[in-house]
């Protein structure tokens, strides 16, 4: 079988532009595909933060000064790619930065500006215009989330005349269905789809709006999402966010693939951000990391007291309202530690600060994002708390497993697919799960975890089980290759 030509289109790409897991997934998948010998191009906007970061880029030959015509105006972009010094020598995808200062030269990746729909319609058009200019169409055009979800429709309409794309197939990956790219219907004319209303979701048009994501779901050749369980959940009213009927109609084209983890960045055996390394076969560094973490968080160290870790966006999706009627009980009753890293909704930030103020010898809090501290918490904690209301895939629970930090999670989305319930009798499983979204269910599971903590022989087996699980891109990426080949017949 010949190598595939694949374009990955996304609004984020680690380490250049990141607000969440999407950036890591696109980067990890792209690197895997390149290592596997495929021809991979990754398209992402050349945001101001990338331009200001000092990363060395050069113009991509053939991609200079491209004019994209919309109904009322033309917008120019150029392609830039990494200079050789920054690209490295290992097999890698070609990074194609879409340089359009008019639209992307702003402080944030995303804005509340009135032209937000145009910013990402332009990204969709730029991907297709670039393929034309470079004279090579991909076998698979892999669109990620709503920002690139208009590509399948543009291919069917604006670019239907170009036989260059005759064999190109489209895949749309839904990373979080809560973000759908909804805009007023009046903006269809601005982005060049005013005459294509028949191809859009009629119920939305009736309500005077349209959605990038719904349009992509209607027209992509195949759909994927980031875990097997989430693929089922988003076809229900509880999790579908208004798209459940549409996805149910396309259930035969919807595939769930759990995200991979880049163990080059997240592995306690060689993590450059932690001072003490360890493996499943030589785990002594784990205890040293616990002592180092507690010292860093200004908390007293006792190896017998379990340390709970939290690294998260502090939002309602992540389930932190469940802490109010559960965590204080354990802080009062147990000799335990809680180390929290995150930012988000003020009510959650203030709650964790209240915990810190109330139990200063048991709780440490860092408000904000700190990459190194995130690695320290994964490595130095004994348990990881992730009680999400919903979780399309999640990466932190997989990081936790590799770092020997059994997770406590709600059985939803990718959490259900990656964490196996601990059975102390059989010594099988990797963590602790609960079903009902309630403080009582979370408290009961924490209590169950603490009872198992007291059996240190069993605990060592639990930790070992998790550290030996493999969620690497070398494993998960093969599922994407199989999906690409099923799409193309190649």
C-alpha positions as CSV (number, residue, x, y, z in Angstrom):
1,X,0.0,0.0,0.0
2,X,1.3,3.4,-0.9
3,X,1.8,6.2,1.6
4,X,-1.2,8.5,2.0
5,X,-1.4,12.2,1.3
6,X,-3.1,13.8,4.3
7,X,-4.0,17.4,5.2
8,X,-4.8,18.1,8.8
9,X,-6.7,21.4,9.2
10,X,-7.2,22.9,12.6
11,X,-7.4,26.1,14.6
12,X,-4.7,25.0,17.1
13,X,-1.4,23.2,17.0
14,X,1.0,22.5,19.8
15,X,3.4,24.1,20.7
16,X,2.6,27.1,18.6
17,X,-1.0,27.9,19.4
18,X,-2.9,26.1,22.2
19,X,-5.8,26.6,24.5
20,X,-6.7,22.9,25.1
21,X,-6.2,19.3,24.0
22,X,-7.0,19.9,20.3
23,X,-3.6,21.4,19.8
24,X,-1.9,18.3,21.4
25,X,-4.0,15.9,19.4
26,X,-3.3,17.5,16.0
27,X,0.4,17.7,16.8
28,X,0.7,14.1,18.0
29,X,-1.3,12.7,15.2
30,X,0.6,14.7,12.6
31,X,4.0,13.5,14.0
32,X,2.8,9.9,14.1
33,X,1.6,10.0,10.5
34,X,4.9,11.5,9.3
35,X,6.9,8.8,11.2
36,X,4.8,6.2,9.6
37,X,5.9,7.5,6.2
38,X,2.8,9.4,5.1
39,X,2.9,12.8,3.3
40,X,1.4,15.1,5.9
41,X,0.6,18.8,5.8
42,X,-0.9,20.6,8.8
43,X,-2.7,23.9,8.2
44,X,-3.1,26.4,11.1
45,X,-3.5,30.2,11.2
46,X,-0.3,32.3,11.7
47,X,-1.7,34.0,14.8
48,X,0.0,37.0,16.3
49,X,1.2,35.0,19.2
50,X,3.1,32.7,16.8
51,X,4.6,35.6,15.0
52,X,5.6,37.2,18.3
53,X,7.1,34.0,19.7
54,X,10.3,34.2,17.8
55,X,9.9,30.8,16.0
56,X,11.8,30.9,12.7
57,X,9.5,30.6,9.7
58,X,10.1,31.1,6.0
59,X,7.8,31.7,3.0
60,X,6.5,28.4,1.5
61,X,7.3,28.5,-2.3
62,X,4.2,28.6,-4.3
63,X,2.1,29.9,-1.5
64,X,2.9,33.6,-1.6
65,X,0.3,36.3,-2.0
66,X,-2.8,34.3,-2.7
67,X,-6.1,36.2,-3.1
68,X,-9.3,34.6,-1.9
69,X,-12.4,36.1,-3.4
70,X,-15.5,36.5,-1.2
71,X,-18.7,38.1,-2.5
72,X,-17.9,41.6,-1.3
73,X,-14.1,41.6,-1.1
74,X,-10.8,39.7,-1.6
75,X,-8.5,38.8,1.2
76,X,-4.9,37.9,0.7
77,X,-2.8,35.3,2.6
78,X,0.6,33.7,2.2
79,X,1.9,30.4,3.5
80,X,4.8,30.2,5.8
81,X,6.5,27.1,7.1
82,X,9.2,26.3,9.8
83,X,12.7,27.2,8.9
84,X,15.0,24.1,8.9
85,X,16.6,25.0,12.2
86,X,13.2,24.9,14.0
87,X,11.8,22.0,12.0
88,X,14.4,19.4,13.2
89,X,15.6,16.4,11.4
90,X,13.2,13.6,12.3
91,X,10.3,12.7,9.9
92,X,7.8,15.4,10.4
93,X,4.6,16.9,8.9
94,X,5.0,20.1,6.9
95,X,3.5,22.9,9.0
96,X,1.7,25.4,6.8
97,X,1.0,28.6,8.6
98,X,-1.8,30.7,7.0
99,X,-0.4,34.2,7.3
100,X,-3.2,36.8,7.1
101,X,-2.5,39.7,9.5
102,X,-5.9,41.3,8.7
103,X,-7.7,38.3,10.3
104,X,-5.1,36.6,12.6
105,X,-2.9,39.4,13.8
106,X,-4.9,39.8,17.0
107,X,-4.1,39.1,20.6
108,X,-6.2,35.9,21.1
109,X,-6.7,32.8,19.0
110,X,-10.5,33.4,19.2
111,X,-12.3,36.6,19.5
112,X,-15.8,38.1,20.0
113,X,-15.2,40.3,16.9
114,X,-18.0,40.6,14.3
115,X,-15.9,38.9,11.6
116,X,-15.2,35.6,13.6
117,X,-17.1,33.6,11.0
118,X,-15.0,35.1,8.3
119,X,-11.7,34.4,10.1
120,X,-12.4,30.7,10.0
121,X,-14.2,30.5,6.7
122,X,-10.9,32.1,5.4
123,X,-8.9,29.2,7.0
124,X,-11.2,26.7,5.2
125,X,-10.7,28.5,1.9
126,X,-7.0,28.9,2.4
127,X,-6.5,25.2,2.8
128,X,-8.2,24.5,-0.5
129,X,-6.5,27.4,-2.3
130,X,-3.2,26.2,-1.0
131,X,-3.7,22.7,-2.4
132,X,-4.5,24.3,-5.8
133,X,-1.4,26.5,-5.7
134,X,0.9,23.7,-4.6
135,X,-0.6,21.4,-7.2
136,X,-1.3,18.5,-4.9
137,X,-4.7,17.4,-3.5
138,X,-4.7,15.2,-0.4
139,X,-6.2,11.7,-0.4
140,X,-7.9,12.7,2.9
141,X,-8.6,16.2,4.2
142,X,-9.0,15.8,7.9
143,X,-11.0,18.7,9.4
144,X,-10.9,19.3,13.2
145,X,-13.8,20.9,15.1
146,X,-16.0,23.7,13.9
147,X,-13.3,26.0,12.7
148,X,-12.5,23.9,9.7
149,X,-15.9,22.2,9.2
150,X,-17.0,24.2,6.1
151,X,-14.3,22.6,4.0
152,X,-16.5,19.7,2.9
153,X,-19.2,22.1,1.7
154,X,-16.7,24.4,0.0
155,X,-15.4,21.3,-1.8
156,X,-18.9,20.4,-3.0
157,X,-19.8,23.9,-4.1
158,X,-17.1,26.6,-4.6
159,X,-14.4,24.1,-5.7
160,X,-16.6,21.4,-7.3
161,X,-15.3,22.3,-10.8
162,X,-11.6,21.5,-10.0
163,X,-10.8,17.9,-10.9
164,X,-7.7,18.2,-8.7
165,X,-10.0,17.2,-5.8
166,X,-11.9,14.4,-7.6
167,X,-10.4,11.7,-5.3
168,X,-10.2,13.7,-2.1
169,X,-12.3,12.5,0.8
170,X,-13.1,14.5,3.9
171,X,-13.1,13.4,7.6
172,X,-14.5,15.7,10.3
173,X,-13.4,15.1,13.8
174,X,-15.6,16.4,16.7
175,X,-13.3,17.1,19.7
176,X,-16.0,18.8,21.8
177,X,-19.6,19.1,20.5
178,X,-20.2,21.9,23.0
179,X,-18.5,24.3,20.5
180,X,-20.4,24.4,17.2
181,X,-19.5,27.7,15.6
182,X,-22.9,29.2,15.4
183,X,-23.5,32.6,13.7
184,X,-26.3,34.7,12.3
185,X,-27.6,33.6,8.9
186,X,-26.9,37.1,7.5
187,X,-23.2,36.2,7.6
188,X,-23.6,33.5,5.0
189,X,-23.3,36.1,2.2
190,X,-20.0,37.4,3.8
191,X,-18.4,34.0,3.7
192,X,-19.5,33.1,0.2
193,X,-22.3,30.6,1.0
194,X,-25.3,32.9,0.5
195,X,-26.3,30.9,-2.6
196,X,-25.8,27.6,-0.9
197,X,-28.6,27.7,1.7
198,X,-30.1,24.5,0.4
199,X,-27.0,22.7,1.6
200,X,-27.3,24.0,5.2
201,X,-29.4,22.8,8.2
202,X,-32.9,24.1,7.4
203,X,-34.0,24.2,11.1
204,X,-31.2,26.5,11.9
205,X,-31.9,28.7,8.9
206,X,-35.5,28.9,10.0
207,X,-34.2,30.3,13.3
208,X,-32.0,32.9,11.5
209,X,-28.7,31.2,12.2
210,X,-26.3,28.6,10.8
211,X,-23.6,26.4,12.3
212,X,-20.1,25.5,11.0
213,X,-20.2,22.2,12.8
214,X,-23.6,21.1,11.7
215,X,-22.7,22.0,8.1
216,X,-19.6,19.8,8.4
217,X,-21.6,16.9,9.8
218,X,-24.0,17.1,6.9
219,X,-21.3,17.0,4.2
220,X,-18.1,15.3,5.4
221,X,-17.6,11.8,4.0
222,X,-16.9,10.4,7.4
223,X,-17.2,11.6,11.0
224,X,-15.0,10.8,14.0
225,X,-14.9,11.7,17.6
226,X,-12.3,11.3,20.3
227,X,-13.5,8.2,22.1
228,X,-15.8,5.2,21.5
229,X,-18.2,6.1,24.4
230,X,-18.4,9.8,23.3
231,X,-19.4,8.6,19.8
232,X,-22.5,6.9,21.5
233,X,-23.1,9.7,24.0
234,X,-23.4,12.6,21.4
235,X,-26.3,10.7,19.7
236,X,-28.3,11.2,22.9
237,X,-30.2,14.3,24.2
238,X,-28.1,14.4,27.3
239,X,-24.8,14.9,25.5
240,X,-25.7,15.8,21.9
241,X,-26.1,19.6,22.5
242,X,-28.9,19.8,20.0
243,X,-27.1,17.7,17.3
244,X,-28.2,14.3,18.5
245,X,-30.8,13.7,15.7
246,X,-28.3,14.8,13.0
247,X,-25.6,12.5,14.4
248,X,-28.1,9.6,14.8
249,X,-28.9,9.9,11.2
250,X,-25.2,9.5,10.4
251,X,-24.3,6.9,13.0
252,X,-23.0,4.5,10.4
253,X,-20.4,7.1,9.3
254,X,-19.4,8.1,12.9
255,X,-16.3,6.4,14.4
256,X,-14.9,6.8,17.9
257,X,-11.1,6.8,18.3
258,X,-9.4,7.5,21.6
259,X,-6.8,10.2,21.4
260,X,-3.2,9.2,21.7
261,X,-0.7,10.5,24.2
262,X,2.7,11.8,23.2
263,X,5.0,9.9,25.6
264,X,7.9,12.0,24.4
265,X,6.5,14.8,26.5
266,X,4.6,12.8,29.1
267,X,6.6,9.9,30.5
268,X,8.2,9.9,34.0
269,X,11.1,7.8,32.7
270,X,12.5,10.8,30.8
271,X,10.3,13.8,31.5
272,X,12.6,16.9,31.3
273,X,10.3,18.9,33.6
274,X,10.6,16.7,36.7
275,X,13.7,16.3,38.8
276,X,13.2,12.6,39.7
277,X,12.6,10.0,37.1
278,X,11.0,6.5,37.5
279,X,9.4,3.6,35.6
280,X,7.1,0.7,36.4
281,X,10.2,-1.5,37.0
282,X,12.1,1.2,39.0
283,X,9.4,3.2,40.8
284,X,11.5,4.8,43.6
285,X,11.5,8.2,42.0
286,X,7.7,8.5,42.5
287,X,8.1,8.9,46.3
288,X,10.8,11.5,45.7
289,X,8.5,13.4,43.4
290,X,5.8,13.4,46.1
291,X,8.1,15.0,48.6
292,X,9.3,17.5,46.0
293,X,5.8,18.5,45.0
294,X,4.6,19.0,48.6
295,X,7.7,21.1,49.3
296,X,7.0,23.2,46.2
297,X,3.4,23.7,47.3
298,X,4.5,24.5,50.9
299,X,2.7,21.5,52.4
300,X,4.0,19.2,55.1
301,X,5.2,15.8,53.7
302,X,4.0,12.5,55.2
303,X,4.4,9.5,52.9
304,X,1.4,7.8,54.6
305,X,-0.9,10.7,53.8
306,X,-2.3,10.4,50.3
307,X,-1.9,13.4,47.9
308,X,-4.7,14.2,45.5
309,X,-3.9,16.1,42.3
310,X,-6.1,18.4,40.1
311,X,-4.8,19.9,36.8
312,X,-7.7,21.3,34.8
313,X,-9.6,24.2,33.3
314,X,-11.9,25.1,36.2
315,X,-15.3,25.0,34.3
316,X,-18.7,23.4,34.9
317,X,-17.8,20.7,32.3
318,X,-15.1,19.4,34.6
319,X,-17.5,18.7,37.5
320,X,-16.0,20.8,40.3
321,X,-19.3,21.7,41.8
322,X,-19.3,18.2,43.1
323,X,-16.4,19.1,45.4
324,X,-18.5,21.4,47.6
325,X,-20.4,18.6,49.5
326,X,-17.6,16.1,49.4
327,X,-14.0,17.3,49.6
328,X,-14.4,19.3,52.8
329,X,-15.6,16.2,54.6
330,X,-12.4,14.3,53.7
331,X,-10.2,17.3,54.5
332,X,-11.7,17.4,58.0
333,X,-11.5,13.7,58.5
334,X,-8.4,12.5,56.7
335,X,-4.7,13.3,56.8
336,X,-4.5,14.0,53.1
337,X,-3.1,16.7,50.7
338,X,-4.8,18.3,47.8
339,X,-2.7,20.1,45.0
340,X,-4.6,22.1,42.5
341,X,-3.5,23.8,39.3
342,X,-6.0,25.6,37.1
343,X,-8.0,28.6,36.1
344,X,-11.4,29.3,34.7
345,X,-14.7,30.3,36.2
346,X,-14.3,32.6,39.2
347,X,-16.6,30.6,41.4
348,X,-14.4,27.5,41.1
349,X,-11.2,29.6,41.5
350,X,-12.6,31.2,44.6
351,X,-13.8,27.8,46.0
352,X,-10.3,26.3,45.8
353,X,-8.8,29.4,47.3
354,X,-11.3,29.0,50.2
355,X,-10.1,25.4,50.6
356,X,-6.5,26.6,50.7
357,X,-7.3,29.3,53.3
358,X,-9.3,26.9,55.5
359,X,-6.8,24.0,55.4
360,X,-3.5,25.7,54.7
361,X,-1.5,22.6,55.8
362,X,-3.5,20.3,53.5
363,X,-4.4,22.3,50.3
364,X,-2.1,24.0,47.8
365,X,-3.5,26.0,44.9
366,X,-1.9,27.6,41.9
367,X,-4.3,29.8,39.9
368,X,-3.4,29.9,36.3
369,X,-1.5,27.6,33.9
370,X,2.0,26.3,34.6
371,X,3.3,23.5,32.3
372,X,6.1,22.4,34.6
373,X,3.9,22.3,37.7
374,X,1.3,20.2,35.7
375,X,4.0,17.6,35.2
376,X,5.0,17.8,38.9
377,X,1.4,17.2,40.0
378,X,1.0,14.3,37.7
379,X,4.2,12.7,39.0
380,X,4.0,13.7,42.7
381,X,0.3,12.9,43.4
382,X,-1.0,9.6,44.6
383,X,-4.5,10.0,43.1
384,X,-5.8,12.3,40.3
385,X,-9.3,13.8,40.6
386,X,-11.3,14.2,37.3
387,X,-15.0,14.1,38.0
388,X,-16.2,15.5,34.6
389,X,-19.8,16.1,33.8
390,X,-18.8,15.1,30.3
391,X,-15.4,14.4,28.7
392,X,-15.0,13.7,25.0
393,X,-11.7,12.0,25.5
394,X,-9.5,13.7,28.2
395,X,-5.7,13.4,28.3
396,X,-4.9,14.0,31.9
397,X,-6.3,10.6,33.0
398,X,-3.9,8.9,30.5
399,X,-1.0,11.0,31.7
400,X,-1.9,10.0,35.3
401,X,-1.9,6.3,34.4
402,X,1.6,6.6,32.9
403,X,2.8,8.6,36.0
404,X,1.5,6.0,38.4
405,X,-1.3,8.2,39.7
406,X,-4.5,6.3,39.7
407,X,-7.4,8.5,38.5
408,X,-10.8,9.0,40.1
409,X,-13.1,9.7,37.2
410,X,-16.8,9.7,36.2
411,X,-17.7,7.0,33.8
412,X,-18.3,9.2,30.7
413,X,-16.7,9.7,27.3
414,X,-13.1,8.9,27.0
415,X,-12.7,8.4,30.8
416,X,-14.9,5.3,30.5
417,X,-12.8,4.0,27.6
418,X,-9.4,4.5,29.2
419,X,-9.8,3.9,33.0
420,X,-10.6,0.4,34.1
421,X,-12.2,-0.1,37.6
422,X,-9.9,-1.5,40.2
423,X,-10.8,-5.0,41.5
424,X,-8.8,-5.7,44.7
425,X,-9.7,-9.3,44.6
426,X,-8.4,-10.0,41.1
427,X,-5.8,-7.2,41.3
428,X,-7.0,-5.9,37.9
429,X,-7.9,-2.4,36.8
430,X,-6.2,1.0,36.8
431,X,-8.4,3.5,38.7
432,X,-11.7,4.3,40.3
433,X,-15.0,5.2,38.5
434,X,-18.5,6.4,39.4
435,X,-21.6,6.8,37.3
436,X,-24.0,9.3,38.9
437,X,-23.1,13.0,38.6
438,X,-23.5,13.8,42.3
439,X,-21.4,14.7,45.3
440,X,-22.5,11.5,47.0
441,X,-21.2,9.4,44.2
442,X,-17.9,11.2,44.1
443,X,-17.6,11.0,47.9
444,X,-18.3,7.3,47.9
445,X,-15.6,6.7,45.3
446,X,-13.0,8.8,47.2
447,X,-13.8,6.7,50.3
448,X,-13.4,3.5,48.3
449,X,-10.0,4.8,46.9
450,X,-8.8,5.7,50.4
451,X,-9.7,2.2,51.7
452,X,-7.6,0.7,49.0
453,X,-4.8,3.1,49.7
454,X,-4.4,1.5,53.1
455,X,-3.6,-1.8,51.3
456,X,-0.2,-0.7,50.0
457,X,0.6,-4.1,48.5
458,X,-2.5,-3.9,46.4
459,X,-1.9,-0.3,45.7
460,X,1.5,-1.1,44.1
461,X,-0.2,-3.5,41.8
462,X,-2.8,-0.8,40.9
463,X,-0.1,1.7,40.1
464,X,1.9,-0.9,38.1
465,X,-1.2,-1.8,36.0
466,X,-1.7,1.8,35.0
467,X,1.9,2.5,34.2
468,X,2.0,-0.4,31.7
469,X,-1.0,0.7,29.7
470,X,-0.2,2.0,26.2
471,X,-2.1,4.9,24.8
472,X,0.7,6.1,22.6
473,X,0.1,7.6,19.1
474,X,2.0,4.6,17.7
475,X,-1.0,2.5,18.8
476,X,-3.9,4.9,18.5
477,X,-2.7,6.5,15.2
478,X,-3.0,3.1,13.5
479,X,-6.8,3.4,13.9
480,X,-6.8,6.7,12.0
481,X,-4.7,5.2,9.2
482,X,-7.2,2.3,8.9
483,X,-10.1,4.9,8.8
484,X,-8.3,7.0,6.1
485,X,-7.7,3.8,4.0
486,X,-11.4,2.8,4.3
487,X,-12.4,6.2,3.1
488,X,-10.1,6.2,0.0
489,X,-9.8,2.5,-0.8
490,X,-6.0,2.9,-0.9
